[in-house]
Amino acid sequence: MMEIKDFLEVFAIAWAGFFAFQMTLRIFYNFSSMIGLSCIQGVISTIFGLFMIIFSNYAASISFQFIAQYYEAGLLSTTSTSWDMFLCTNLIILLVFLLSGGRPAQLLPSHVACPGAFAREYVVVDNRGMTPSPSMKQHVQKIGMKRGCHHCGKFTDSYISDHIPPTVLHNDKQFRQHLYPQCKECSLFQGGKLSKSFKVSNFSQKGIISYPWKMRKWLFWMPYYLLIEYFFDASENVRKSNCSGFVIAFWNLFV
């Protein structure tokens, strides 16, 4: 049975893992921004986002384990991270990430001419003049209060109705534009980048919006492998069988 002292030790050292998880994600985010990789690259963005989660989880787990063993923190001092356990925790953290509303591509920067990393809902421009009606603007405000700016995720008191694709690039008038909530800062940045000569090209830094890191519930990290290891059974053999059993059960959900 875990005592109060053990629980406090887990909680305190888990912050180190949480910090390592966040910092590793941020490093990959900055790298993707440098090479012009954003959330609009489809499968590539999704694969890179999954890699970010897996590698960041590994960095967080190693940090947690190292600190626990270095300070000989009670029940944490014998914690080990086998590949079997690492696979198990990755499945858990991916499941938590997806069920809490996260999308892998959402971990990458946004592009000024496309739906942003935080874009989930939109309003269809249903008038020929393409000017948002009061009711459309009101709907956009409601989406913004719920989702934040579609480019940077920032929550604010008032949102600008951002036309996607941007009006300056909207050549096919048969295709209706969509309205997304946008903060003032992203709107100013977007306005400074867009022109009739602007071209949406893959892997280009020109249209990348690099925003301050926004905390979301799907970015939460905790030592899942520790929970598996100590909330099942203290026996090494039983721990391995429990972890393997979890992996098999998780796999069976999709086959």
Stockholm file with secondary structure:
# STOCKHOLM 1.0

chainA/1-255         MMEIKDFLEVFAIAWAGFFAFQMTLRIFYNFSSMIGLSCIQGVISTIFGLFMIIFSNYAASISFQFIAQYYEAGLLSTTSTSWDMFLCTNLIILLVFLLSGGRPAQLLPSHVACPGAFAREYVVVDNRGMTPSPSMKQHVQKIGMKRGCHHCGKFTDSYISDHIPPTVLHNDKQFRQHLYPQCKECSLFQGGKLSKSFKVSNFSQKGIISYPWKMRKWLFWMPYYLLIEYFFDASENVRKSNCSGFVIAFWNLFV
#=GR chainA/1-255 SS CCCHHHHHHHHHHHHHHHHHHHHHHHHHHHHHHHTTCCTTSTHHHHHHHHHHHHHHHHHHHHHHHHHHHHTTCGGGTTCCCCHHHHHHHHHHHHHHHHHTTCCGGGGSCEETTSCCTTCCCCEECCSTTCCCCHHHHHHHHHHHHHHCCTTTCCCCSCCEEEEESCGGGCCCTTSCCEEEEECHHHHHHHHHHCCTTCCCCSSCSTTEECCCCCCCGGGCCCCHHHHHHHHSCSCHHHHHHHHHHHHHHHHHTCC
#=GC SS_cons         CCCHHHHHHHHHHHHHHHHHHHHHHHHHHHHHHHTTCCTTSTHHHHHHHHHHHHHHHHHHHHHHHHHHHHTTCGGGTTCCCCHHHHHHHHHHHHHHHHHTTCCGGGGSCEETTSCCTTCCCCEECCSTTCCCCHHHHHHHHHHHHHHCCTTTCCCCSCCEEEEESCGGGCCCTTSCCEEEEECHHHHHHHHHHCCTTCCCCSSCSTTEECCCCCCCGGGCCCCHHHHHHHHSCSCHHHHHHHHHHHHHHHHHTCC
//
